[in-house]
Amino acid sequence: MDISKKIIHLFLHHPMPEKIRERFRRWCLDPTDAEHKEQLLEEEWNRLDPASILDPASQDYARKLRCLHAEMGIEERRRGLRIPLRWLRTAAAAVIVAGIVTANLLIVRDQIARHSTTTFVTADNSKGRFTLPDNTVVWLNAGSRLTFAENFDRSERRYVRLDGEAFFDVRKDSLRPFVVELGSMQVKVLGTRFNACNVEAFGTSEVTLLNGSVEIVSKQLKSPLRLVPNESCVYDARSQQFTVKPVTASNYCNWRRDSIVFENTPLADILTNLEHRYNVRFQVDPEIDTSIGLSFTLQPEKLENTLDLTTTLANLRYRRINEHFIRIYR
């Protein structure tokens, strides 16, 4: 059996630990023998029935894949999840099905008009950790998308575009800055750790620095803004204003962990953790004292369960305003 075919078949049909999944993703994205690997991936994809491998909660993958195909000009066929080989040849778009089957992550290559990119996509109820070609580590939050060029690690600057939320642990390279595009702003770094959030529904873009330093650049700024650790920069799309404020940066970055221990932690800090863990924003009534301390362990569970516990401990109530905003009141 062709060694590439054997690797793909074994990976797709057997459970693998995270380290092996990460190595498989990097092998798939390696340009060496890319055309052959893409053909094999497409063949495996056409053998799979998505309904047999996706539970109802995972239909987010199908929706996000359709959105990507729409952007790439690919028409849907046969339940919208199968890609004819001619599109692989003309648009050179390869879907790495391992992202769906085992890694809670979609990886899409797009080589339209001789511009080759790779996009990582997470579903609304999952998150993923992966390594960029320069060994920068990225945690991608639920419902997010990160795009970078195939020549990412060979260009003068390492450029990525983020829609959603991600935590970056950037590998230092003094000769090639790392740049993240977040809507109306760009974040420039050499090597540092920071959280970035760019969700259109919130009407804001936000960068929070854990350590190192970052520089914020935008057409709306007369000069760049430089952040120091435990500072957050928020851009409000409606007012087109930037605000820099001191924060506890870990509250913005803890969403990567499976569990979080709160020990007499102020309610304000807890709500910040919950906002980033569940991709929501809270509107707290002015009379609420958010300095009160609460103690509990946040486990991987649904938002409603966590809110029930939090508001019961604080003797408060909550109400969903819509999908993205929640009111906290007495």
N, C-alpha and C positions, 0 to 999 in steps of 0.2 A: 504493500500500500504506500502511496505517496506520503512522505513524512509530514508535509503540511496538512494533508487531508486527515492523517491519523491524529495529529495534534488537535485539530478542530473538532473531530468526531469525539475523541475522548473527553475534551473539555465540555462540550455541550451536553453530553449524555451521562456525565458522572459528577457528583458533588465535589467541589474543590475548595480548599481553604483560601482565605483572602489573599495571602501572599502569592499563591499560584494564579489567582484571578488577575492580580495586578500584573504579574509577568506576562500572562496571556494577552492582556490589553496592550501592553507595550510591544509585544511581538506582532500583534495585528497592525499596530500603527507604524511599525518600522517600514520604511519605503522599500527595503530589500524584497524583491520578488512580489511587490505589492499587487500587481495585476493578477497573478496566479492565486494569491490568497483571497483577493476580492471575489474571484470566480467561485472558489470553493465555499466561501461564506455564503454567497448568493445561492448556491446549490443546496447547502444545508438549510438555509432559510426557507426555500421553496418546499422542502420536505416536511417542515414543521407546520402544524395547524395551531395558530395562535390561541384559539379557543381552548386547546388542550394544555397549554402551558401557562396561560394567564388566568389567575383567579379574578373574580369580579372586582376586587379592590385594586387590581393592577391594570384596569382598563385605561388609567391615566397614560400609560406608555403608548397605547394605540392613538390616543388623542394627540399627544405631543409629537408622535411620529408623523401623523397626518399634517400637523402644522408645519413641521420641517419640510415635508414633501411639497407643501403648497409654496413655501418660500423658494424651494429649489426648482419649481416648475414641473414637478413630477405628478402625473395624474394617478388617482387611486385605481387599483384593480383588485378584484377578488378579495372582498372584505377590507380593502384599503391597506393591507399589510404586506402584500407580495409585490416584489419589484421585478419587472421583466429585464432580462439580460441586456436588451438593447439600451436601456437607460444606464446600466452600468458602463456600457461602452461609450455612449454619447455624453452623458453628464458625469460619468465616473463616480456615481454616488454609491457607496458601500455601507450597508447597515451591518454592524457587528452584532450578531444576534446574541452573543454571550452576555451583552449588557442587559438584555431582557430576561434571559433564562436564569442567570445566576448572580448577577452583580448589582441589581437594582439600578442600572445605569444604561442609558442609550448612548452609543457612540456613532456619530454619523460623519462620513467624509463627503465633502462636496468639492468637485473640481470643475466648476462652471467657469467658462471664459478664461481658462488657463490659470485661474486663481484657486489654489487648493487650500481648503480649511478643514479642521476637525472640530466637531461640536460635541460636548458632553451635556447630557440632559438627565435630570432626575425627575421622578414622578412626584405628585403632590404629597405623598405619604412616605417618602424615603429620602435618604441622603447618601452621598458617596464620597470616598476618599481616593485620590489618584495622584500620580506623579507626572508632571510635565516633562518634556524632553530635556530640559536643563536641570532636572532633579528638584525643581520647586514642587512642594507638596501643597495640594489644594483640597479642602473639604468643601463639597458643594451641598448646600442646604436643599431641602425639599422644594420642588417646583421651580428649579433654577436651570440656567443654561450658560455654559462657558464655551467661547469660540476662540480658536487661535489658528494661525497659518501653519502650513506644513513646514515652512522654513523658519519656524519660530526660534529655534536654537542656533540658527545660522545668520540671522539678520542683525542689524546694528542695535536694535532695541527689541526686547522681548515683549510683545504686545498681545493682550487678550481682551475680549469684550465680555462683560458680565450682564446677564439679565437674571435677577434674583438675588441670592445671597451666597457668599463664600468666605471662607477663612483661608488666608494665604500665608504660607511659611516659605518666603522667597529665598532662593539660593543666591548668595551674594556674588555679584559680578560687576566690578567697578568699571569695566569697559562697555557693558551693555545694560542700560537701565531696564527695569521691569515696569511696564505701563499697563494699567487697568482702565479701560473705558467704562464709565458708569453714567450713561445718559449724557447729561450736560457737563460732566466733569471728567477729568483724567487724574489718576493717581500714579505718581512716579516714585519709584523706589530703586535702591540698589540691592538691599538685602534686609528683610525685616519681617515681622509678623503682625498682621492686621486683619480686621474684619471689614467687609464691604457689602453693602446692601443697596440694590437698585430695583425696587418693585414699583411698577407704574401705578398700581392701585393705591399705594400709600401716598403718592404725590411727592415723595422725597427720595433723595439719594444720600447715602450715609457711609462715612469711613471712620472706623474706630481703631486707634493704634494701641497695640499691646506692648510692643517694644521696638526699638530702632527709631526710624524717622521716615516720614512720607511727605511728599509735596503735592498739593492740590492745585491743578491748573484748569482754568475755564475761561470762556469768552466773557462770562459775566464778572470776572475778577480783573481788577487793574493790575494786580501782581499776584504771584503764587502764594498760597498759604502753606506754611510748614507746621506739621503737627509733632508734638512730643508725646511720649507714652502717657496713657490715660487721658487722652483728649479725643473728642469726637467732632467731626465736621459734618454738618447736615445742610444739604441744599434743598430749599423749598421751591418746587416747580411753579407754584401759583404766584408767589411773591418774587421769585427769582433772586432770593436772598440766601447768603451763606451764613451759618452760625457755627462758631467754634465754642465748645464748652468742656469743662473738666468732668470726667466720668470715671467709674471703676470699669476698666476695659474688659475684665474677665466676665462681667455680666452680659456682655454682648457676644462673647465667644464660647460660652459654656454649652451652647446647643450641640456641639460636636460630641459631647459625652453621653453615654448611655443613661447615667443617673447623676443627680446633683444633690448634695447635702446642704440644706439650709439650717443654720444654727443661730437662732435669734437674729435672723436677717431682716432688714427693713423691707416692708411691703413694696416700696418703690423699686428696690433691687430685684425682688422676686418677680415683679411684673415685667421688668426689662428682660430677665431671663426667659420668661414665658413668651414674650413677643417674638423673640428670635428663634425659640424652639418650635413654635407653632405657626410662624408666619402670619401673625395678627398684630393689631395695634389696639391699645386700651385707651379709652377716654374716661378718666377718673373724675368724679364730681369734686368740685373745689373744697367741699367741707370734709372730705375724707383725709384722715391723718395717715399718710403713707410712710411715716417714720416708725410705726409700730413693728415690733420684731416678731417673726414667726419661725417655728422650727419644724421641719419635716424633710423627708427625702423624696425628691422628684424622680419617679420611675418612668420607663417608657410606656406611657399609656395615653389614652385619648384626651384631647383638650378639655372636654366637658368634665371628665373625671377629675382632672387636675384643678379646674376652676371650682368645682364643687368643694373639694378639700380646702383650697386656699380661702375662698370666701366664707366657708363655715368657720375656719379658724379665726378669721378677722372679723366675724360677725357682720358680713357685708353680703350684697347680692350682685348678680351680673345679668346682663341681657345682651344678646347679639343684635347689633345694629344692622349688619350685613355680613357677607362672607369674610370681610377683612377687618372689621372694627367691632369692638366689644365695650359696652359701658359698664363701669363699676360704680355702684351706688349703695346707699344705706337703706 
